[in-house]
């Protein structure tokens, strides 16, 4: 195995370098992963200020899509703790209040002191609404009134899609020009 230029300060825990180089290291980590909380526990970590081992909180994560546990935990720092409190625990200061089913994203964030660190961000689920059905419905319109009725029958999400709005405007212009002839 090759030795990376920058090493994790504490190899017992996931670092940004582990994420950034995860594919090359062959440990199943990627630069950006969707995960959920699995468990937490006290874990020893080296404190730079005290120059000694202290107990910190380590969180175990699992991949959201597969449910597979990551091979080592992540230390819970101030920024990560505040994110979890806000996003998973409704502002509670207790990790026990976290929603263990809610996904979030871990990623390798560039840091001038450590190369890369583990950072968290909110997970936004991909859109489930597509324009395929809405465009097919609009294409069946025969006149302006029919277009209006069919457009109103679409869901609000479908009506907001840019391709659907463009198709509606295109058909509206076509029907208006046909009525002038």
N, C-alpha and C positions, 0 to 999 in steps of 0.2 A: 504494500500500500504506500502511496506517495504521501509526503508530509506537506500540508498546506503552509503557505507563508505566514498566515495569521492563525493562531490556535485559540481555541476557546479558553477563557480564563479558568473555568472549572469544567472539565470534561464529563462530569457526572450529569450535566444538564444541557438541554438544547440551547445552542447559541445561534446567532444570526448567520455565522459562518457555516454551521451545520445545515441550515436551510438553503443558503445560497449555493453551497457545493454538494447538496444532498444527493443529487443524481450521480455525480462523480464518486462520492463516498460509498454509494450503494446501500444506504440504510433506509431507503424508502421515504426520505424527506424531499420536499420540493421547495423552491424559493417562495411559493405562496400556496397555502393549504387551507381548506375549509375543515374546521374541527369543532368538537364539542368537549365540554369538561367531562372527565371520567371520575376523578377523585383528587383529593389533595392530602398532603401529610407534611409534618415537620421534617425538614431535611437539613443536614449540616452544609454550610457554605462558608467560604473564606471571606471575611469582612476586611476590606482594604484599610479602612480607618482604624479599626481595632487591631489589625494584624493578627487575627485569631479566628478560629472556627466559631460560628454562631448558628443558631437554629433559625431558618427562614422557612417560608411556605413553598413547597414544590407542588405544582399541579400536573397531573397526568391528563393527557389529551388523547382523543381518538378521532380518526378521520370520519367526517360526517357521512360521506357516501358509502364507505365500506364497513364502518364500525371497528376498524382495526386500530388497536392501541399503538401510539407512537413508542418507539423503543426506549426512550428515556424522558424524564419529566422536564418541565420548564420552571425556572425560578420565578416567583411572583414578586416583581419590583413595584415601585410606587405607581408608575404610569400604567402598567398592566393591571394592577389592583384597582385603580380608579376606573379603567375601562370596564372591567368585569362588574364592578359595583354599579356603574351607570347602565350598562347594556344588558346584563344578565340578572341583576339583583334589585332592580328598581330603586337604586340609590342607597340600598342597605349597606352598612359597613361590615356585614358578616358574610363570609363566603358560603355559609350554610344556606343562605337565602337565594343562591344562584339557581337559575333554570338550567339544568344539565342537558336539556334537549335542544336548547337554542344554539344554532351554529354561529361561529364567528371565524374570522380569517387571521391566521398567523402568517407573518412574512418577514423576510430579511430586510431590515431597514439599515441604510448606510449610516455609520457613526464614525466621526473622525478619530475618536480615541480607540475604539475596539474593532474597527473594520466594518462589521455588521452586527446588529443586535436583533433579538426577536421582538417584533412589535405586533400589536393586535389592531384589527379594524373591524368595523361592522360588516356583516355579510348581507348582501342584497340578492335575493332569489331571482333567477332569470325570469323574464316575462313569460307568462303562460298564454297570453292572447296573441294570436297571429292574424294577419290580414287576409289569409286565403279564403276563408268562408265569407267574410264581409265583402270582398271584391267580387266573388261569384254571385252573391245576392244582388249587389248593385248592378252588375252586368246584365241582369235579367229585366232591368227597368225598361219600360216602353215609352214613357213620357214623363214630364216634370212632376205631375201628381204622384205617379207610381214611384218615381225616384225618392220623393219626399217621404212617402209611407215606408218604403224599404229602408231608407236611411234611419228613420226614427225607430224601426224595429231592431236595429243593432244595439248592442250594449254600449254603455258610455265609454268603456275601454276601447272597443272597436272603433267607435266614432272619433276617438282622439288620435288614432294611428295616422301618421302623415300620408301614407299611401292611400288610405281610405278617403281622407279629405281631398286629396288630389284627384282621385277617381270620381268622387261626387261632383267636384267643380268641373271636371272635364265633361261628364255626362250632362250636367246642367247647361253648360255652354252649348253643347251639341243639340240638346232638345230646344233651347231658346232659338238657335239659328235655324233649326228645322221648322219651327212654328212661324218664322218670318218669311219663309219661302212660299 
